[in-house]
Amino acid sequence: MSKVAKKKDAKAPQVSPELYAMIKAPIITEKATMGSQYNQVTFRVPLDASKPLIKRAVEAVFGVKVSKVNTSVQLGKTKVFKGRKAFRSDSKKAIVTLAEGQSIDVATGV
C-alpha cells in the first residue's frame, strides 16, 4: 500500500458496523418527502434503537449535524388472506431534523 493510500485511510472517519445497522433504509413516500422543506429526513430503524444512538449513526454515516430526532413505532396488524391469518411485523421510523444548511441526498444511498 502506498503512502498516499495510507493517509487517505487515516483521515476517513471510522464508522462501526452497529451504526450502519441503525439505519435500515430511507423512507421515500409523499409524506416523508414533504418533510424536506423543514430539513427533515425519514429512516426506517430497528425497534430497539434509541434517539441518541440514531443521532450518532446519522452523524457518523452521512457526516451531517443533527439537531433533533423524533421516533414513531407502528404496531403490526393482523391480516387475513385466503382464509389464513398472518401478522405484519412492528416497525419503527425516525424523523431526523438536520441543522441549518445541512442536507442528505437519500437517492444516492450510503
Residue frames as qw, qx, qy, qz and C-alpha x, y, z in Angstrom:
[[0.000, 0.890, 0.456, 0.000, 0.00, 0.00, 0.00],
 [0.425, 0.479, -0.030, 0.767, 1.41, 3.41, -0.91],
 [0.229, -0.192, -0.448, 0.842, 1.87, 6.31, 1.50],
 [0.278, -0.094, -0.192, -0.937, -0.90, 8.28, -0.22],
 [0.609, -0.298, -0.636, -0.369, -3.42, 5.48, 0.30],
 [0.501, -0.280, -0.663, 0.480, -2.44, 5.17, 3.98],
 [0.045, -0.077, -0.219, 0.972, -3.00, 8.89, 4.55],
 [0.452, -0.187, -0.375, -0.787, -6.47, 8.78, 2.96],
 [0.643, -0.311, -0.698, -0.061, -7.46, 5.79, 5.10],
 [0.382, -0.188, -0.554, 0.716, -6.21, 7.53, 8.26],
 [0.128, 0.015, 0.071, -0.989, -8.37, 10.62, 7.62],
 [0.490, -0.273, -0.614, -0.555, -11.55, 8.68, 6.83],
 [0.492, -0.373, 0.424, -0.662, -13.88, 8.58, 9.84],
 [0.148, 0.054, -0.986, 0.047, -14.29, 5.14, 11.38],
 [0.657, -0.137, -0.014, -0.741, -17.93, 4.05, 11.38],
 [0.286, -0.167, 0.921, -0.206, -18.69, 0.90, 13.35],
 [0.196, -0.168, -0.865, -0.430, -20.98, -1.78, 11.88],
 [0.080, -0.520, -0.770, 0.361, -23.51, -1.19, 14.68],
 [0.112, 0.527, 0.084, -0.838, -24.00, 2.41, 13.48],
 [0.230, 0.142, -0.670, -0.691, -24.64, 1.20, 9.91],
 [0.177, -0.298, -0.937, -0.042, -27.18, -1.28, 11.30],
 [0.049, 0.466, 0.518, -0.715, -29.12, 1.56, 12.98],
 [0.391, 0.504, -0.122, -0.760, -30.17, 2.94, 9.59],
 [0.634, 0.185, 0.748, 0.056, -32.02, 0.23, 7.67],
 [0.338, 0.402, 0.591, 0.612, -33.37, 2.32, 4.77],
 [0.108, 0.125, 0.068, -0.984, -34.67, 5.77, 3.94],
 [0.310, 0.556, 0.747, -0.190, -38.44, 6.11, 3.71],
 [0.011, -0.126, 0.381, 0.916, -39.37, 7.73, 0.41],
 [0.100, 0.618, 0.779, 0.027, -43.08, 8.45, 0.47],
 [0.079, 0.724, 0.286, 0.624, -45.03, 11.58, -0.30],
 [0.507, -0.843, -0.146, -0.101, -45.39, 12.46, 3.39],
 [0.754, -0.414, 0.096, 0.501, -41.69, 11.82, 4.13],
 [0.501, 0.328, 0.273, 0.753, -40.66, 13.89, 1.11],
 [0.119, -0.869, -0.263, -0.401, -42.79, 16.79, 2.34],
 [0.651, -0.708, -0.065, 0.266, -40.53, 16.92, 5.43],
 [0.683, 0.126, 0.126, 0.708, -37.61, 18.01, 3.26],
 [0.078, 0.768, 0.154, 0.617, -38.93, 21.57, 3.26],
 [0.541, -0.808, 0.091, -0.216, -38.38, 21.54, 7.05],
 [0.208, 0.663, -0.701, 0.161, -34.90, 19.99, 6.63],
 [0.707, -0.252, 0.573, -0.330, -36.12, 16.54, 7.76],
 [0.470, 0.316, -0.778, -0.273, -35.19, 13.06, 6.52],
 [0.822, -0.230, 0.262, -0.451, -37.06, 9.88, 7.48],
 [0.292, 0.403, -0.867, -0.031, -35.37, 6.50, 8.04],
 [0.899, -0.259, -0.253, -0.246, -36.55, 3.01, 8.98],
 [0.028, 0.590, -0.703, 0.397, -34.68, 1.90, 12.13],
 [0.449, -0.097, -0.880, 0.118, -34.64, -1.17, 14.42],
 [0.520, -0.687, -0.409, -0.302, -37.23, -1.36, 17.20],
 [0.713, -0.541, -0.238, 0.378, -34.57, -1.22, 19.93],
 [0.460, 0.356, 0.012, 0.813, -32.85, 1.92, 18.53],
 [0.263, -0.730, -0.397, 0.490, -32.75, 4.90, 20.89],
 [0.264, 0.954, 0.136, 0.029, -32.79, 8.56, 19.87],
 [0.247, -0.841, 0.417, 0.240, -29.16, 9.28, 20.92],
 [0.614, -0.147, 0.704, 0.325, -27.95, 6.19, 19.04],
 [0.537, 0.671, 0.479, 0.182, -29.90, 7.18, 15.91],
 [0.058, 0.990, -0.075, -0.106, -28.42, 10.68, 16.12],
 [0.426, -0.618, 0.586, 0.305, -24.86, 9.31, 16.40],
 [0.653, 0.167, 0.685, 0.274, -25.44, 6.91, 13.50],
 [0.439, 0.832, 0.321, 0.111, -26.78, 9.58, 11.11],
 [0.082, -0.952, 0.253, 0.148, -23.99, 11.99, 12.02],
 [0.513, -0.458, 0.664, 0.292, -21.30, 9.33, 11.54],
 [0.631, 0.284, 0.677, 0.250, -22.62, 7.70, 8.36],
 [0.394, 0.791, 0.383, 0.268, -23.68, 10.84, 6.45],
 [0.499, -0.010, -0.077, 0.863, -21.31, 13.40, 8.01],
 [0.126, -0.636, -0.274, -0.710, -24.04, 15.91, 8.91],
 [0.003, -0.078, 0.595, -0.800, -25.10, 17.71, 12.09],
 [0.341, -0.495, -0.756, -0.259, -28.43, 16.50, 13.55],
 [0.145, -0.353, 0.274, -0.883, -30.47, 18.90, 15.67],
 [0.612, -0.090, 0.442, -0.649, -33.43, 16.69, 16.61],
 [0.230, 0.045, -0.940, -0.249, -34.71, 13.10, 16.32],
 [0.663, -0.035, 0.276, -0.695, -38.37, 12.05, 16.57],
 [0.045, 0.110, -0.982, -0.149, -39.36, 8.37, 16.54],
 [0.706, 0.041, 0.057, -0.705, -42.60, 6.56, 15.82],
 [0.188, -0.113, 0.976, 0.003, -43.49, 2.88, 16.32],
 [0.661, 0.092, -0.268, -0.695, -46.13, 1.34, 14.08],
 [0.553, -0.150, 0.776, -0.264, -47.60, -1.83, 15.56],
 [0.067, 0.087, -0.880, -0.463, -48.13, -4.76, 13.22],
 [0.657, 0.066, 0.058, -0.749, -51.62, -5.66, 12.03],
 [0.491, 0.055, 0.869, -0.029, -53.37, -9.00, 11.78],
 [0.440, 0.378, -0.375, -0.723, -54.36, -9.61, 8.16],
 [0.711, 0.140, 0.672, -0.148, -56.41, -12.37, 6.55],
 [0.343, 0.519, -0.537, -0.570, -55.60, -13.64, 3.06],
 [0.633, 0.107, -0.686, -0.342, -57.47, -16.58, 1.53],
 [0.822, -0.440, -0.264, -0.248, -58.72, -17.65, 4.95],
 [0.783, -0.093, -0.348, 0.508, -55.27, -17.67, 6.57],
 [0.289, -0.956, -0.043, 0.038, -54.31, -15.25, 9.29],
 [0.701, 0.259, -0.146, 0.648, -50.97, -13.53, 9.09],
 [0.378, -0.858, -0.175, 0.301, -49.32, -10.90, 11.24],
 [0.458, 0.769, -0.110, 0.432, -47.34, -7.93, 9.95],
 [0.657, -0.140, -0.360, 0.647, -44.20, -7.09, 11.89],
 [0.216, -0.912, -0.178, 0.301, -43.89, -3.99, 14.06],
 [0.614, 0.423, 0.079, 0.661, -41.77, -1.23, 12.55],
 [0.332, -0.777, -0.166, 0.509, -40.10, 1.94, 13.78],
 [0.507, 0.641, 0.168, 0.551, -39.21, 5.08, 11.86],
 [0.439, -0.539, -0.147, 0.704, -37.04, 8.01, 12.81],
 [0.299, 0.883, 0.230, 0.278, -37.68, 11.53, 11.55],
 [0.638, -0.291, -0.042, 0.712, -34.31, 13.29, 11.71],
 [0.145, 0.980, 0.134, 0.011, -34.18, 17.09, 11.64],
 [0.735, 0.164, -0.021, 0.658, -30.87, 18.35, 10.30],
 [0.288, -0.617, -0.118, 0.723, -29.10, 21.53, 11.37],
 [0.366, 0.870, 0.096, -0.316, -29.48, 24.62, 9.20],
 [0.242, 0.774, -0.508, -0.289, -27.51, 24.32, 5.95],
 [0.304, -0.267, 0.912, 0.064, -27.08, 20.53, 6.17],
 [0.770, 0.287, -0.106, -0.559, -28.61, 18.08, 3.68],
 [0.477, -0.174, 0.857, 0.088, -28.69, 14.36, 2.84],
 [0.555, 0.326, -0.449, -0.619, -29.33, 13.04, -0.66],
 [0.671, -0.123, 0.677, -0.276, -31.13, 9.77, 0.12],
 [0.826, 0.500, -0.002, -0.262, -31.45, 8.87, -3.56],
 [0.416, 0.676, -0.608, 0.034, -27.72, 8.17, -3.87],
 [0.921, -0.203, -0.330, 0.042, -27.52, 5.70, -0.97],
 [0.574, -0.777, 0.236, 0.106, -24.84, 5.23, 1.67]]
